[in-house]
Amino acid sequence: MAERKKTTAKKAKAEKAESAEPRAKKVKPEKKAQPKAVSKADDFRGRSADELTEQLAKLKKEQFNLRFQRANGQLEKTHRVRDVRKDIARIMTVLSEQRRKAPAA
């Protein structure tokens, strides 16, 4: 009977690595520069204070209606509550930025 050599797992890996051909490196394609997406806040910054206050009033009415729908169990698009709340916060932020930039009279 032929005796087999006992090899440890580490030695087996080392022998396998030595006998294997080196792997070719994968070349990643270059990333193309994509134009930056315009955020909602940037869109709001381009509007006048009057337009923003009108938009704010509309959003607050919508928020009021959404609260009623949720209380009555009629609200289907639940994500809309969160979206409206965030849009209100964005508009209020832009309005406060515009007030700070305005010269003190």
Z-matrix of the N, CA and C atoms (Angstrom, degrees):
N
C 1 1.421
C 2 1.510 1 110.31
N 3 1.298 2 113.86 1 134.74
C 4 1.458 3 118.72 2 179.88
C 5 1.516 4 109.19 3 -83.92
N 6 1.293 5 113.12 4 135.19
C 7 1.465 6 117.49 5 178.78
C 8 1.518 7 109.29 6 -86.57
N 9 1.305 8 114.36 7 138.77
C 10 1.459 9 119.65 8 178.27
C 11 1.510 10 108.83 9 -94.85
N 12 1.304 11 114.11 10 143.58
C 13 1.461 12 117.63 11 176.18
C 14 1.513 13 108.45 12 -78.31
N 15 1.290 14 114.38 13 136.48
C 16 1.454 15 118.64 14 175.54
C 17 1.525 16 107.83 15 -87.93
N 18 1.307 17 114.50 16 124.89
C 19 1.462 18 118.73 17 176.82
C 20 1.513 19 109.03 18 -120.32
N 21 1.269 20 113.98 19 147.04
C 22 1.456 21 118.21 20 178.22
C 23 1.518 22 108.88 21 -81.64
N 24 1.275 23 115.61 22 165.89
C 25 1.458 24 120.76 23 -178.40
C 26 1.528 25 110.65 24 -64.27
N 27 1.322 26 116.69 25 -36.86
C 28 1.464 27 120.37 26 -179.93
C 29 1.518 28 110.97 27 -64.92
N 30 1.324 29 116.17 28 -43.09
C 31 1.463 30 120.00 29 179.77
C 32 1.520 31 110.70 30 -65.75
N 33 1.319 32 116.47 31 -38.24
C 34 1.462 33 120.30 32 179.83
C 35 1.524 34 110.37 33 -64.12
N 36 1.321 35 116.76 34 -41.19
C 37 1.468 36 120.62 35 178.10
C 38 1.520 37 110.62 36 -64.63
N 39 1.331 38 115.95 37 -41.72
C 40 1.462 39 120.09 38 -179.00
C 41 1.523 40 110.41 39 -64.59
N 42 1.310 41 117.55 40 -43.67
C 43 1.465 42 120.93 41 178.87
C 44 1.525 43 110.85 42 -64.09
N 45 1.305 44 116.53 43 -40.32
C 46 1.452 45 120.70 44 179.60
C 47 1.530 46 110.60 45 -65.59
N 48 1.316 47 116.63 46 -40.54
C 49 1.462 48 121.05 47 -179.77
C 50 1.527 49 110.70 48 -66.40
N 51 1.303 50 117.49 49 -37.91
C 52 1.466 51 120.92 50 179.97
C 53 1.516 52 111.21 51 -67.53
N 54 1.319 53 116.65 52 -38.14
C 55 1.461 54 119.41 53 -176.60
C 56 1.530 55 112.24 54 -80.46
N 57 1.294 56 117.13 55 -23.29
C 58 1.464 57 119.94 56 -178.15
C 59 1.520 58 110.32 57 -75.86
N 60 1.316 59 115.11 58 148.28
C 61 1.459 60 119.68 59 177.32
C 62 1.526 61 108.74 60 -74.31
N 63 1.320 62 116.22 61 149.26
C 64 1.468 63 117.35 62 179.42
C 65 1.529 64 110.30 63 -65.82
N 66 1.312 65 115.09 64 141.62
C 67 1.455 66 120.44 65 -178.32
C 68 1.522 67 110.20 66 -79.09
N 69 1.285 68 114.37 67 144.29
C 70 1.463 69 119.24 68 176.39
C 71 1.524 70 108.29 69 -77.47
N 72 1.319 71 115.30 70 138.23
C 73 1.457 72 119.37 71 179.54
C 74 1.516 73 109.81 72 -75.37
N 75 1.328 74 114.18 73 138.98
C 76 1.459 75 118.90 74 177.57
C 77 1.521 76 108.77 75 -79.27
N 78 1.297 77 114.76 76 133.79
C 79 1.460 78 119.66 77 179.44
C 80 1.518 79 107.65 78 -98.68
N 81 1.331 80 115.17 79 123.01
C 82 1.455 81 120.11 80 179.34
C 83 1.519 82 109.18 81 -82.93
N 84 1.311 83 116.22 82 138.78
C 85 1.473 84 118.17 83 177.58
C 86 1.524 85 109.96 84 -67.36
N 87 1.309 86 115.87 85 148.90
C 88 1.455 87 119.99 86 -179.52
C 89 1.517 88 109.65 87 -70.04
N 90 1.325 89 114.43 88 141.73
C 91 1.453 90 119.10 89 179.53
C 92 1.516 91 109.08 90 -83.03
N 93 1.318 92 114.61 91 135.05
C 94 1.452 93 119.52 92 178.09
C 95 1.521 94 109.01 93 -86.79
N 96 1.312 95 115.57 94 143.33
C 97 1.453 96 120.13 95 178.21
C 98 1.525 97 108.45 96 -72.01
N 99 1.332 98 115.80 97 122.05
C 100 1.446 99 120.59 98 179.92
C 101 1.519 100 109.20 99 -103.75
N 102 1.319 101 117.02 100 143.92
C 103 1.459 102 118.55 101 178.86
C 104 1.526 103 110.25 102 -65.30
N 105 1.312 104 115.43 103 144.57
C 106 1.449 105 120.73 104 -177.81
C 107 1.528 106 109.66 105 -72.50
N 108 1.307 107 116.53 106 134.70
C 109 1.461 108 121.07 107 -179.50
C 110 1.528 109 109.36 108 -72.20
N 111 1.308 110 115.49 109 142.93
C 112 1.458 111 120.60 110 179.51
C 113 1.520 112 107.93 111 -81.74
N 114 1.322 113 116.40 112 126.48
C 115 1.452 114 120.43 113 -178.76
C 116 1.523 115 110.15 114 -84.48
N 117 1.309 116 114.98 115 166.59
C 118 1.459 117 119.95 116 178.83
C 119 1.521 118 110.46 117 -63.65
N 120 1.321 119 116.77 118 -37.53
C 121 1.462 120 120.09 119 -179.67
C 122 1.525 121 110.15 120 -63.76
N 123 1.330 122 117.01 121 -39.68
C 124 1.470 123 119.76 122 177.39
C 125 1.523 124 110.47 123 -64.03
N 126 1.324 125 116.03 124 -37.74
C 127 1.463 126 119.93 125 177.09
C 128 1.527 127 110.11 126 -63.62
N 129 1.328 128 116.97 127 -42.19
C 130 1.459 129 120.87 128 179.24
C 131 1.527 130 111.30 129 -67.11
N 132 1.320 131 116.92 130 -33.96
C 133 1.469 132 119.60 131 -179.92
C 134 1.526 133 112.00 132 -65.33
N 135 1.322 134 116.20 133 -25.12
C 136 1.454 135 120.28 134 179.57
C 137 1.526 136 113.52 135 -79.55
N 138 1.313 137 118.54 136 -4.93
C 139 1.460 138 122.68 137 -177.58
C 140 1.525 139 110.71 138 -99.36
N 141 1.320 140 115.04 139 161.26
C 142 1.468 141 119.96 140 178.34
C 143 1.526 142 109.81 141 -80.92
N 144 1.319 143 115.89 142 167.28
C 145 1.460 144 120.91 143 -179.04
C 146 1.531 145 110.98 144 -64.47
N 147 1.331 146 117.22 145 -36.03
C 148 1.466 147 120.40 146 179.24
C 149 1.526 148 111.28 147 -64.76
N 150 1.322 149 116.06 148 -43.84
C 151 1.468 150 119.77 149 178.47
C 152 1.524 151 110.65 150 -62.68
N 153 1.320 152 115.73 151 -39.42
C 154 1.466 153 119.29 152 -179.12
C 155 1.526 154 111.53 153 -67.81
N 156 1.327 155 117.37 154 -38.74
C 157 1.466 156 118.76 155 179.37
C 158 1.534 157 110.80 156 -67.89
N 159 1.340 158 117.07 157 -35.08
C 160 1.469 159 120.09 158 175.60
C 161 1.529 160 110.28 159 -64.76
N 162 1.315 161 115.94 160 -45.55
C 163 1.469 162 120.88 161 179.27
C 164 1.529 163 110.30 162 -62.55
N 165 1.324 164 116.51 163 -38.70
C 166 1.463 165 121.34 164 179.16
C 167 1.523 166 110.39 165 -63.32
N 168 1.330 167 117.01 166 -42.34
C 169 1.463 168 120.64 167 179.04
C 170 1.529 169 110.90 168 -63.10
N 171 1.337 170 116.91 169 -41.90
C 172 1.470 171 120.77 170 178.29
C 173 1.525 172 111.09 171 -62.00
N 174 1.326 173 115.64 172 -43.27
C 175 1.462 174 119.47 173 -178.13
C 176 1.530 175 111.40 174 -67.62
N 177 1.312 176 117.19 175 -36.14
C 178 1.469 177 119.44 176 179.04
C 179 1.526 178 110.79 177 -67.76
N 180 1.353 179 117.15 178 -36.83
C 181 1.466 180 120.16 179 175.63
C 182 1.521 181 110.06 180 -64.33
N 183 1.338 182 115.61 181 -42.74
C 184 1.459 183 119.20 182 179.13
C 185 1.521 184 110.86 183 -63.42
N 186 1.313 185 116.56 184 -39.80
C 187 1.464 186 120.60 185 178.92
C 188 1.528 187 110.09 186 -62.44
N 189 1.319 188 116.21 187 -41.47
C 190 1.463 189 121.46 188 177.87
C 191 1.527 190 110.52 189 -59.44
N 192 1.347 191 116.30 190 -47.60
C 193 1.468 192 120.79 191 179.57
C 194 1.523 193 112.16 192 -64.26
N 195 1.333 194 116.35 193 -38.37
C 196 1.467 195 119.69 194 178.99
C 197 1.526 196 111.40 195 -65.39
N 198 1.335 197 116.63 196 -36.62
C 199 1.466 198 119.64 197 177.56
C 200 1.525 199 110.81 198 -63.13
N 201 1.327 200 116.43 199 -41.67
C 202 1.466 201 119.62 200 177.74
C 203 1.518 202 111.47 201 -64.38
N 204 1.316 203 116.57 202 -43.83
C 205 1.462 204 119.61 203 179.25
C 206 1.521 205 111.24 204 -60.98
N 207 1.335 206 115.96 205 -39.87
C 208 1.463 207 118.83 206 -179.72
C 209 1.530 208 110.52 207 -66.77
N 210 1.333 209 116.36 208 -40.27
C 211 1.464 210 119.86 209 -179.43
C 212 1.525 211 111.48 210 -65.04
N 213 1.324 212 116.52 211 -33.60
C 214 1.473 213 120.39 212 -179.50
C 215 1.522 214 112.73 213 -88.17
N 216 1.311 215 117.24 214 -4.11
C 217 1.462 216 120.35 215 179.51
C 218 1.518 217 112.94 216 78.11
N 219 1.326 218 117.83 217 20.61
C 220 1.460 219 121.33 218 -178.18
C 221 1.517 220 112.80 219 -102.23
N 222 1.316 221 118.37 220 -1.26
C 223 1.461 222 122.09 221 -175.31
C 224 1.527 223 110.13 222 -77.17
N 225 1.333 224 116.08 223 119.69
C 226 1.459 225 120.49 224 179.77
C 227 1.526 226 111.49 225 -97.14
N 228 1.317 227 116.64 226 -41.90
C 229 1.471 228 120.45 227 -178.25
C 230 1.533 229 108.68 228 -97.06
N 231 1.315 230 115.36 229 83.24
C 232 1.458 231 119.71 230 -174.95
C 233 1.526 232 112.57 231 -67.28
N 234 1.336 233 117.39 232 -25.78
C 235 1.462 234 120.07 233 179.85
C 236 1.513 235 111.92 234 -66.19
N 237 1.324 236 116.78 235 -21.19
C 238 1.467 237 121.16 236 -176.71
C 239 1.530 238 110.85 237 -64.75
N 240 1.330 239 118.33 238 -32.28
C 241 1.468 240 122.06 239 179.24
C 242 1.526 241 109.24 240 -59.72
N 243 1.296 242 115.74 241 -47.66
C 244 1.464 243 120.85 242 -178.49
C 245 1.531 244 111.08 243 -67.15
N 246 1.333 245 116.88 244 -42.21
C 247 1.457 246 120.94 245 -179.82
C 248 1.523 247 111.45 246 -61.81
N 249 1.331 248 116.47 247 -43.68
C 250 1.470 249 120.54 248 -179.71
C 251 1.525 250 109.86 249 -64.85
N 252 1.312 251 116.54 250 -42.92
C 253 1.463 252 120.41 251 -179.77
C 254 1.528 253 111.08 252 -60.87
N 255 1.330 254 116.83 253 -41.60
C 256 1.468 255 120.64 254 179.90
C 257 1.526 256 111.32 255 -69.74
N 258 1.345 257 117.24 256 -37.58
C 259 1.464 258 119.75 257 177.49
C 260 1.527 259 111.00 258 -64.71
N 261 1.329 260 116.84 259 -38.70
C 262 1.467 261 120.43 260 176.73
C 263 1.522 262 109.57 261 -60.90
N 264 1.313 263 117.02 262 -44.64
C 265 1.468 264 120.89 263 179.88
C 266 1.528 265 110.81 264 -63.44
N 267 1.329 266 117.48 265 -39.78
C 268 1.472 267 120.67 266 178.77
C 269 1.520 268 111.37 267 -62.93
N 270 1.323 269 115.78 268 -45.41
C 271 1.464 270 119.48 269 -179.23
C 272 1.522 271 110.46 270 -64.39
N 273 1.314 272 117.06 271 -42.84
C 274 1.470 273 119.74 272 179.57
C 275 1.527 274 110.76 273 -63.61
N 276 1.311 275 117.15 274 -36.52
C 277 1.457 276 121.24 275 177.73
C 278 1.523 277 110.72 276 -64.82
N 279 1.327 278 116.85 277 -46.10
C 280 1.466 279 120.88 278 -179.55
C 281 1.524 280 110.22 279 -64.72
N 282 1.334 281 117.42 280 -39.96
C 283 1.468 282 120.29 281 178.11
C 284 1.528 283 111.06 282 -62.37
N 285 1.325 284 116.91 283 -41.03
C 286 1.469 285 119.05 284 179.39
C 287 1.529 286 110.84 285 -68.97
N 288 1.345 287 117.26 286 -34.59
C 289 1.472 288 119.74 287 175.51
C 290 1.521 289 110.73 288 -63.18
N 291 1.327 290 115.57 289 -42.41
C 292 1.462 291 119.68 290 179.88
C 293 1.529 292 111.10 291 -65.42
N 294 1.320 293 117.49 292 -37.37
C 295 1.482 294 120.73 293 178.75
C 296 1.534 295 110.11 294 -65.94
N 297 1.318 296 117.11 295 -39.28
C 298 1.472 297 120.50 296 -179.92
C 299 1.493 298 111.30 297 -67.22
N 300 1.344 299 117.53 298 -36.71
C 301 1.460 300 121.67 299 -178.32
C 302 1.535 301 111.71 300 -74.72
N 303 1.328 302 116.16 301 -27.08
C 304 1.458 303 120.16 302 -177.82
C 305 1.543 304 109.42 303 -64.94
N 306 1.328 305 117.19 304 138.99
C 307 1.467 306 119.11 305 179.36
C 308 1.520 307 111.16 306 -67.11
N 309 1.317 308 115.56 307 140.76
C 310 1.456 309 120.80 308 -179.47
C 311 1.528 310 109.26 309 -70.44
N 312 1.316 311 115.86 310 125.18
C 313 1.472 312 119.08 311 -177.34
C 314 1.502 313 111.62 312 -108.12
